[in-house]
């Protein structure tokens, strides 16, 4: 519990207000931990822990510290005090890890509910603003658009050492909650769409980086199970932050085949999911004469389906995936862990059977993508200039 409080958003606030006296860092309590790291490896070559870079790598001197660190050539790379450092998330207690996983699951669930809960109010929006069915569904569409565009900036921002994950989660969540007020008080469709889009952007961090946060606290051998459960539910300059958060994600998307395919696949899944959500009022209220409350209850079947998927995945994880790791907890081919995994107008024009079938056909068209990852992922990684090669 102490570790959980120390590393929470509350911890830095307490340390700041108490001038470091309360909830101090380990090196503050025990300054001796810093002694092996005081020597400057640039000014004292005998203290260098890494070998000299060969002459052919001299050109890397103009690269940023982050790029050198990724290539293992930066002698000032920051690391833990040792393999047993209690501050390392991999060494946190099981209670702390489970608590953080629960918080991420709950946060992700809340954001998902915030996106799809709108579908139950489409009928009221039509009546209050005196608009047709298609315009009434646009606030759901722009929310999902915010989901897609938000991670392109907020997710990389959480990777910047000067920002980190916790501030990104906390401040975006605070803004997300506060902006629900103008969403509820919208006086016309334009106002509703603008604030739904903004809240979609602000609600995207847990969806985009929740899996990464879990990956940082669990070893690779246990990581996939933790992420499956989540699925159910150094200072840098401003210029560098702007590059990492705005420019680099777009470069990676359109220059790396694996990134492009994975994002396209994810976009299709999100699109199919929310098109399906949009059809709920049309099918259940229009065809089966459900009221708004009964239509809302139909969403609980999604939770039942997700929970039913967990036990078989646990068996697969323990019986297959964990055997892919060596004694050091590493896996040579990450691709081996991959497993195959307009609405209103369509339902009006095509009817429920064919409109639903169209969603199935679209999903079927993208089924080969996970298999491309599985069979050709290693080849794509080897040809990439940015991927790490072992």
C-alpha positions in Angstrom: 0.0 0.0 0.0 2.9 2.4 0.9 4.4 1.8 -2.6 1.1 2.5 -4.3 0.6 5.8 -2.5 4.2 6.8 -3.0 4.0 6.4 -6.8 0.4 7.7 -7.2 -0.5 11.3 -8.2 -0.9 12.0 -4.5 2.7 11.1 -3.8 4.5 13.9 -5.7 2.0 16.4 -4.4 2.8 15.4 -0.8 6.5 15.5 -1.5 6.3 19.0 -3.0 4.2 20.4 -0.2 6.4 18.9 2.5 9.6 19.9 0.7 10.6 16.2 0.3 10.1 15.3 4.0 7.1 13.1 3.5 7.0 10.1 1.1 10.7 10.7 0.1 12.4 8.8 -2.7 14.8 5.9 -1.8 17.9 7.9 -2.6 16.7 10.7 -0.4 16.4 8.4 2.6 19.7 6.6 1.7 22.1 8.9 -0.2 24.7 6.1 -0.3 22.8 4.6 -3.2 24.0 7.5 -5.4 27.7 7.1 -4.8 28.4 4.5 -7.5 26.8 6.9 -10.1 28.4 10.2 -9.2 31.4 9.9 -11.5 31.0 11.6 -14.9 31.7 9.0 -17.6 32.2 11.7 -20.2 35.0 13.5 -18.2 36.5 10.4 -16.6 36.9 7.7 -19.2 38.1 5.1 -16.6 34.7 5.2 -15.0 32.8 4.4 -18.2 30.5 1.4 -17.9 30.1 1.1 -21.7 32.8 0.6 -24.3 33.9 3.3 -26.7 31.8 3.6 -29.8 33.6 2.6 -33.0 34.8 5.3 -35.4 32.1 4.3 -37.8 29.5 5.4 -35.3 30.9 8.9 -34.9 28.1 10.3 -36.8 25.7 9.4 -34.0 27.2 12.2 -31.9 24.7 14.5 -33.5 21.8 12.4 -32.6 19.5 13.0 -29.6 20.1 11.4 -26.3 16.9 9.3 -26.7 18.1 7.9 -30.1 21.5 7.0 -28.6 19.9 5.4 -25.6 17.6 3.2 -27.8 20.7 2.0 -29.6 22.6 1.3 -26.3 25.3 3.8 -27.1 24.5 6.5 -24.5 26.8 6.0 -21.4 24.5 8.3 -19.4 21.4 6.2 -19.8 19.4 6.2 -16.6 18.7 2.7 -15.2 17.5 1.2 -11.9 19.9 0.8 -8.9 19.9 -2.9 -9.5 17.7 -5.9 -10.5 16.0 -5.8 -7.0 15.3 -2.0 -7.0 11.9 -1.7 -5.2 11.0 1.3 -7.4 11.2 -0.8 -10.5 7.5 -1.5 -11.4 8.5 -5.1 -12.2 9.5 -5.5 -8.5 6.3 -4.1 -7.1 4.1 -6.3 -4.9 1.3 -8.3 -6.4 -1.2 -6.1 -4.5 0.2 -3.0 -6.1 0.2 -4.5 -9.6 -3.4 -5.8 -9.2 -4.5 -2.4 -7.8 -3.0 -0.6 -10.8 -4.5 -3.1 -13.3 -7.9 -2.7 -11.7 -7.7 1.1 -11.9 -6.7 0.9 -15.6 -9.6 -1.6 -16.3 -12.1 0.7 -14.5 -10.9 3.8 -16.3 -11.0 2.0 -19.6 -14.5 0.7 -18.9 -15.7 4.2 -17.9 -14.4 5.8 -21.1 -16.0 3.0 -23.2 -19.3 3.6 -21.4 -19.0 7.3 -22.1 -18.7 6.6 -25.8 -21.5 4.1 -26.3 -24.0 5.4 -23.7 -24.9 8.1 -26.2 -26.7 5.7 -28.4 -29.5 5.3 -25.9 -30.2 9.0 -26.1 -30.3 9.4 -29.9 -34.1 9.4 -29.9 -34.1 12.3 -27.3 -31.5 14.2 -29.3 -33.7 13.9 -32.4 -36.7 15.3 -30.5 -34.9 18.0 -28.5 -33.0 19.4 -31.5 -35.7 18.6 -34.1 -33.2 16.8 -36.4 -33.2 13.6 -38.4 -31.7 10.2 -37.4 -28.4 10.5 -39.3 -27.4 14.0 -37.8 -28.4 12.7 -34.4 -25.8 9.9 -34.6 -23.0 12.3 -35.5 -22.0 13.0 -31.9 -21.2 9.3 -31.5 -19.1 9.4 -34.7 -17.1 12.4 -33.7 -16.4 10.9 -30.3 -14.9 7.8 -32.0 -12.9 10.2 -34.3 -11.5 11.7 -31.1 -10.6 8.2 -29.9 -8.6 7.8 -33.1 -6.8 11.2 -33.2 -6.2 11.6 -29.5 -3.6 8.7 -29.2 -1.6 10.2 -32.0 -0.6 13.0 -29.6 -1.5 12.1 -26.0 0.0 8.5 -26.2 3.4 9.7 -27.4 3.2 12.6 -24.8 3.0 10.0 -22.1 6.3 8.5 -23.3 8.2 11.8 -22.9 10.3 11.7 -19.7 9.3 15.3 -18.9 5.6 14.3 -18.8 5.1 10.5 -18.2 2.0 8.4 -18.0 0.5 9.4 -14.7 0.1 13.2 -15.5 -1.3 12.3 -18.9 -3.9 10.0 -17.3 -4.9 12.3 -14.5 -5.1 15.7 -16.3 -6.8 14.2 -19.4 -9.3 12.4 -17.1 -10.0 15.6 -15.1 -10.7 17.6 -18.3 -12.7 14.7 -19.7 -15.0 14.7 -16.6 -15.4 18.5 -16.5 -16.2 18.8 -20.2 -19.2 16.4 -19.7 -20.9 19.4 -18.2 -21.1 21.4 -21.5 -22.0 18.1 -23.3 -25.0 17.8 -21.0 -25.9 21.4 -21.4 -25.6 21.6 -25.2 -28.2 23.8 -26.8 -27.7 22.7 -30.4 -26.2 19.9 -32.4 -23.0 21.8 -33.3 -22.2 22.5 -29.6 -22.9 18.8 -28.8 -20.6 17.6 -31.6 -17.7 19.9 -30.6 -17.6 18.8 -27.0 -18.2 15.1 -27.8 -15.2 15.3 -30.1 -13.0 17.0 -27.5 -14.1 14.5 -24.8 -13.3 11.7 -27.2 -9.7 13.0 -27.6 -9.3 13.4 -23.8 -10.7 10.0 -23.1 -8.3 8.2 -25.4 -5.2 7.8 -23.2 -6.3 4.7 -21.2 -7.3 3.0 -24.5 -4.1 3.9 -26.2 -1.5 3.4 -23.4 -3.3 1.2 -20.9 -1.7 -1.9 -22.4 1.7 -0.2 -22.3 1.2 0.7 -18.6 0.4 -2.9 -17.8 3.4 -4.1 -19.8 5.6 -2.0 -17.6 4.6 -3.7 -14.4 4.4 -7.4 -15.5 7.2 -9.6 -16.9 6.8 -10.7 -20.5 5.8 -14.2 -19.4 2.7 -12.9 -17.5 2.0 -9.8 -19.5 -0.4 -11.2 -22.1 -2.9 -12.4 -19.4 -2.8 -9.1 -17.6 -3.4 -7.2 -20.9 -6.3 -9.6 -21.7 -7.9 -8.8 -18.4 -7.4 -5.1 -19.1 -9.1 -5.6 -22.5 -12.2 -6.8 -20.8 -12.4 -3.7 -18.9 15.2 13.2 -18.4 13.9 16.7 -19.4 13.4 17.3 -23.1 13.0 20.4 -25.1 9.6 21.6 -26.4 10.8 21.0 -29.9 11.6 17.4 -29.0 8.3 16.8 -27.3 6.5 18.3 -30.4 8.4 15.9 -32.6 7.7 12.9 -30.5 4.0 13.6 -30.0 2.9 15.2 -33.2 5.2 14.3 -36.1 6.8 10.9 -35.3 3.5 9.0 -34.9 2.4 10.0 -38.4 5.8 9.1 -39.8 5.7 5.6 -38.2 2.1 5.1 -39.4 3.0 5.6 -43.1 6.5 4.3 -43.2 6.3 1.1 -41.1 4.0 -1.6 -42.7 3.4 -3.4 -39.3 2.3 -0.1 -37.7 0.1 0.8 -40.6 -1.6 -2.7 -40.7 -2.1 -2.8 -37.0 -3.7 0.6 -36.8 -5.8 -0.1 -39.9 -7.0 -3.3 -38.2 -7.7 -1.6 -34.9 -9.6 1.2 -36.8 -11.8 -1.4 -38.5 -12.6 -3.1 -35.2 -13.5 0.2 -33.6 -15.5 1.1 -36.6 -17.5 -2.1 -36.6 -18.0 -2.0 -32.9 -19.5 1.5 -32.9 -21.5 1.0 -36.0 -23.0 -1.9 -34.2 -23.7 0.3 -31.2 -25.5 2.7 -33.4 -27.8 0.0 -34.6 -29.1 -0.8 -31.1 -31.8 1.8 -30.9 -32.9 1.1 -34.5 -33.1 -2.7 -33.9 -34.3 -2.9 -30.3 -36.5 0.2 -30.1 -37.7 0.4 -33.7 -38.2 -3.4 -34.3 -38.7 -4.9 -30.9 -40.3 -1.9 -29.3 -37.9 -1.7 -26.3 -37.9 1.5 -24.2 -34.7 3.4 -23.6 -34.0 1.5 -20.3 -34.5 -1.9 -21.9 -32.3 -0.9 -24.8 -29.5 0.0 -22.4 -29.7 -3.4 -20.8 -28.8 -5.0 -24.1 -25.3 -3.7 -23.7 -24.7 -6.0 -20.8 -24.4 -8.9 -23.2 -21.1 -7.4 -24.3 -19.7 -7.9 -20.8 -21.0 -11.4 -20.7 -19.3 -12.2 -24.0 -16.0 -10.6 -22.9 -16.0 -12.6 -19.6 -16.7 -15.8 -21.5 -13.5 -15.2 -23.5 -11.3 -14.9 -20.4 -11.2 -18.6 -19.3 -10.2 -20.0 -22.7 -7.5 -17.4 -23.0 -6.1 -18.2 -19.6 -5.8 -21.8 -20.7 -4.1 -20.8 -24.0 -1.8 -18.4 -22.1 -0.7 -21.1 -19.6 -0.6 -24.0 -22.1 0.9 -22.3 -25.1 2.2 -18.7 -24.8 4.3 -19.1 -21.6 6.2 -21.9 -23.2 7.4 -19.6 -25.9 9.7 -17.8 -23.5 13.3 -18.8 -22.6 14.7 -19.0 -19.1 15.5 -15.3 -19.2 11.9 -14.4 -19.8 12.4 -13.3 -23.4 10.7 -14.3 -26.6 12.6 -14.3 -29.9 9.6 -13.9 -32.2 6.9 -11.6 -30.7 4.7 -12.4 -33.7 4.1 -15.9 -32.2 1.9 -14.3 -29.5 -0.6 -12.9 -32.0 -3.8 -14.8 -32.3 -6.7 -14.0 -34.8 -8.6 -11.9 -33.1 -23.1 5.0 -42.1 -24.7 2.5 -39.8 -28.2 4.0 -39.6 -28.5 4.5 -43.3 -27.3 0.9 -43.9 -29.9 -0.5 -41.6 -32.6 1.6 -43.2 -31.7 0.8 -46.8 -30.5 -2.8 -46.5 -32.6 -4.0 -43.6 -31.3 -5.7 -40.4 -30.2 -9.0 -41.9 -28.1 -7.6 -44.8 -26.8 -4.6 -42.9 -25.6 -6.9 -40.1 -24.1 -9.3 -42.7 -22.2 -6.4 -44.3 -20.5 -5.8 -41.0 -19.5 -9.4 -40.9 -18.2 -9.3 -44.4 -16.1 -6.3 -43.6 -14.6 -8.0 -40.6 -14.0 -11.1 -42.6 -12.0 -9.1 -45.2 -9.5 -8.1 -42.4 -9.1 -11.6 -40.9 -5.8 -12.2 -42.8 -4.0 -9.3 -41.1 -3.2 -11.1 -37.8 -1.9 -14.0 -39.9 0.3 -11.6 -41.9 1.7 -10.5 -38.5 2.3 -14.1 -37.5 4.0 -15.3 -40.7 5.7 -12.2 -42.0 6.1 -10.0 -38.8 9.8 -11.0 -38.3 10.6 -10.1 -41.9 8.9 -6.7 -41.5 10.9 -6.0 -38.3 14.2 -7.0 -39.9 13.6 -4.6 -42.8 12.6 -1.8 -40.5 15.2 1.0 -39.8 13.6 1.8 -36.5 12.9 -1.6 -34.9 15.2 -3.0 -32.3 17.2 -6.0 -33.5 18.6 -8.6 -31.2 
